[in-house]
Amino acid sequence: MTAEEIEAIVGGYHGDAFRILGPHGIRKKGAHERWEVRAFLPQAESAEVRYRDQRCAMEKKHNAGFFVAILTGEPTRYTIRARLWDGREVELEDPYRFPPQLSDADLHLHGEGTLYEAYKTFGAHLTCSEGAPGVRFAVWAPNAENITVAGEFNDWDIRRHPMRRRNGGVWELFLPGLVEGTAYKYHMRSRVAGYQQLKADPYAFFSEVPPKSASVVWDVARYQWNDSAWMEERGQTDCLRSPVSIYEVHLESWLRGPQGRTLTYREFAVKLVQYVKQMGYTHIELLPIMEHPFSGSWGYQIVGYYAPTSRFGNPDDFRYFIDACHQAGIGVIVDWVPAHFPKDAHGLAFFDGTALYEHADPRKGEHHDWGTLVFNFGRNEVRGFLISNALFWLKEYHIDGLRVDAVASMLYLDYSRQPGQWIPNQYGGNENLEAIDFLRRFNELAHTVPGAFTVAEESTAFAGVSKPVYLNGLGFTMKWNMGWMHDMLDYFSKDPVYRKYVHNHITFGLLYAFHENFVLPISHDEVVHGKGSLLNKMPGDEWRQFANARAFLAYMWAHPGKKLLFMGQEIGQREEWNSNTGVRWELLEFDYHRKLQDLVRELNRLYRANPALYQVDFHYTGFEWVDFHDSDNSVIAFIRRAEDPSDFLLFCCNFTPVVRQRYEFGVPEEGFYEEILNTDSELFGGGNLGNGGLVSSRPIPKHDRKFSIVVTLPPLAVVAFRKR
C-alpha cells in the first residue's frame, strides 16, 4: 500500500478499494502471525478494532480519516469502534471484511443477456452475510473507474463506500446495518472525460417521491398475496376466447381528493375497484406506473423501471391494489415502455459516462420527437435488463398483461426520421432487426407465465404482430387496431348527411379484422392534444352528439375485437383529458351523462353474457355481414356468432338521424327475435323508438337468407336481436 493509493482512497477515485481497505495479512514475525485492518472513516476522530475480546487502537495514517491497526493472531471477525467528531461513539461492521456476494454464474448469464431474473441479483437487497444483516448493492457500469454508494447512512459522502469491481463490468458492495427505507444513490466516476454523476439504481424497487430522486431500499418478498383463486383460474383461461373489456386509467387524474389531493393505492383499491366492478369491465389498464420524474409525461418517460411510483404509496400498497382487483375478479394491465427512456441526469442516460443503455450514435439512439433515448437492443445486458423487468412485473406483482407502448418506433429504424437521420440495417433495410429479436424473445418468455398476455400498440401494417414466434410473428397476444379507430372516429365525426360518402370506413376494417388479434382502442391518445373528447368529436346539437356517442359505443362493443375505453368517455365528458385534474364526475348529475354511463354498463353486461360477442373475435366464422350496401341511408347489419354457430346475435345500425320504418333484414333462422339492446331507449337517454321488445320472422327471403324480419330503426342508433 503506497501513499498514492491512500490518497486515491480518501479522494474517492481508487478503482479497487477492496485491495486497500478491510483485513489484510502481513508477514509473520517469529511465531506470531500478524494482520492489519484498514478503514476510511472521515467521520471519526479516532477508532479502534475490537476482536476476540481485545481492543487495538487504530493509527490515523491520513488526516482525511484513513486508519490502520496492526493485529496479532489468526484473522477473525471484528468490529470497529469509532469516536465521531461530535463526541458520540458508534460500533461499526467493516463492509470491506465481507467476501464477494454475487456468483460467477450470475455474472456470466448477465453478460450473455440470459439472466432473466436479474432483479434478484442487481439492485439493493436486504440480506445477511456471515451472520450480519444488511443490504447488498449491485450495479452494471463497465466504464466506471470507481463507484460508491451514497445515502443518508453516510451523510451522502461520495467517498466513503466504494464498491468492488467484478467480471463483466459489475460492481457490488454489502453494507451491514442498513435497513429497509434507506435512501441511496450510486456515485458514478467514469474513466471517460472525467464524468461524475449521482445515479439512481436502475434496479431499485422503490424511490423517493418526486421531485426527489433517490432510490430506496425495499423488501419486495414480504407481501402476502390473497389472490390464489384468481391466479389459478387465470392460468387455465384463454383470454382470446374470453370477454376482455378494458377501462384505461391514469391514476393521478381519475379521481382527486379534497383540495385536489391525489389518492393512494389503497384508496384506489376501494374506489376504483368498486367503480370498475360496478361498470362491468373485465380489466383495468394503467398508464405506466413505473417511477417517472415528470408527471406531465403521464408515466411514459421512466427512470425507475422496477419501482412503482411513490406518488401513491409504497410497493406493498401497489400490491394491495392489484390484490384487491384480483379478488374482485378484475385483471390488471400495465403499460410498459421498452422503446425509449428520458435524459434525466440521475437516470439511465449516459449511465457510466458512456452510452451504456442507449446507442452512442443519435441516428439510432435518440427520438427527437419525444426528446428521449432509444435502448440499445443489440446489447446483451440491456436486453436482459428489459426482459427481466417484464418478468418482474408479471411474477412479483401478479400483473395480468403488459401493453407495450410505441412498438412501431422500435420496429423501424427510420421511424419519424428524415433521410440522413437514420442508419440502415446490415441488409440495407429499415427494420430494426435487434429490436425485432428482442420483442420476440420478450413475448416467448412473458407467455411462460401462466395466463399472462401482451398487447402491442403498433400503428403500421407490420405483418404477424400477434402471431406466435414459431410462425415468424412477433409473438404478442393482441394488437391495438389503430386503423379501425382512425376510420371510425373519422366516420362519426362527419355530419350524417356526408357519411354515405365514407361508407367504406365501416366496411374496410372488416377486410383485415382477422389478420391480427385486435383490440379496439379509444385510448387516452385520442382525447388529448386538441383532438377533443369522444363526445365532442360527434357532430350536431346535444341530442345528436349523445345519440352518436351511444351508437358508436354500441357498434364498437358489437364489432369483432376486444374493447378498450379511456376513463371519462363513459360519462360523456366534454373537456379533453387533463392529467392535472380529475374526471368531471359532477356531470353525472345530468341525465344525458348518467344515462350514457348506464349504456356502457349495459354494454359490458351484454358483452360478458353473450359468447357470440367474444368467443370468436379473431376468425371470420365469428362475423357475418347481413347487408352493407345501403350507403345512402348509412344502414348496416351483421351477425356475430359464438363457437356454437347456432348461438348468434343480429345487430342493425342506423347512422343517420332519420327513423327507418319497416326496414327488412334477412335472418338465418325462423322464429322470434328478442330486442336485447336499443341505444335509443329512454333508459340510455334516447327517444324510446323501437320494436316493442320482440319481432317475428317471415318466410320471405332477404339478403340471401330464407327468412327475414321487419324492424324499426331508431335514429342514430344500434339495435340488437337474439333468437329466442
Buried (B, 14 or more C-beta within 10 A) or exposed (E): BEEEBBBBBBEBBBBEBBEBBBBBEEEEEEEEBBBBBBBBBBBBBBBBBBBEEEEBEBEBBBEBBBBBBEBEEEBEBBBBBBBBEEEEEBEBBBBBBBEEBBEEEBBEBBBEBBBBBBBBBBBBBBEEBEEBEBBBBBBBBBBBBBBBBBBEBBEBBBBBBBBBBBEBBBBBBBBBBBEBEBBBBBBBBBBEEEBBBBBBBBBBBBBBEBEEBBBBBBBBEEBEBEBEEBBEEBEEEEBBBBBBBBBBBBBBBBBBEEEEEBBBBBBBBEBBBEBBEEBBBBBBBBBBBBBBBBBEBBBBBBBBBBBBBBBBBBBBBBBBBBBBBBBBEBBBBBBBBBBBBBBBEBBBBBBBBBBBBBBEEBEBBBBEEBEBBBBBBBBBBBBBBBBBBBBBBBBBBBBBBBBBBBBBBBBBBBBEBEEEEBEEEEEEEBBBBBBBEBBBBBBBBBBEBEBBBBBBBBBEEBEBBBBBBEEEBBBBBBBBBBBBBBBBBEBBBBEBEEBBEBBEBBBBBBEEBBBBBBBBBBBBBBBBEEBBBBBBBBBBEEBBBBBBBBBBBBBBBBBBBBBBBBBBBBBBBBBBBEBEEBBBBEBBEEEBBBBBBBBBBBBBEBBBEBBBBBBBBBBEEBBBEBBBEBBEBBBBBBBBBBEEBEBBBBBBBBBBBBBBEEBBBBBBEEEEBBBBBBBBBEEBBBBEBBBEEEBEBBEEEBBEBBBBBBBBBBBBBBBBBBBE
